[in-house]
Amino acid sequence: VGAILALLSAPRLTTGHLAAQASATAVESRVNSGELMRVVTELASPRYEGRLTGTPGGRLAREFVRESFATIGLEPAGTTGFEQPFEFTHASRGSRTKYAGVNVIGIVTGTTPSARTIVVSAHYDHLGIRNGRMYPGADDNASGVAALLAIARYVKAHPLTRTVLFAAFDGEELGLSGSKAFTERPTRPL
């Protein structure tokens, strides 16, 4: 992610495979550090209760990502709008718990739709509240979601040759379940 952000922070993209096009509305071509911090601060706030899959805080985080995708102008690429619901069982300390997770998936079609698709992902879930202590997950992975949204904003304003699929996974702290669900039942051909 750091390499991608460094590339996108450059004053002008010149890399051949990115094929950035000039925008009629002079969209900013640099990553906005204030916006990155706004997203991290929001998702790591107590209101999200650490974003554990299946909790009210996890659902709020999903709504935040879904609304951000819509605001950016991504096209829905889940099985139901932006969402890809899935179920999984996670074993921990001798017990098994069933969860209902939801990946959030959006897409920007490239200028050459037949070109291979790039997938950019992050996970929006975290550890939640354990033994009365909230784990906010700023670094894991609110920062990844902030980068994902920044890249999505840039790609939407400057379409690439390749189509870019943006996936915000759920259930990653519980056995990488969201990314497994996506690769087992992709919403677009892999």
Helices and strands as residue ranges (DSSP letters): H 2-9, G 16-18, H 33-43, G 46-48, H 56-72, E 75-76, E 83-92, E 95-108, E 118-123, E 128-130, E 133-135, I 138-142, H 143-157, E 164-169, H 177-184
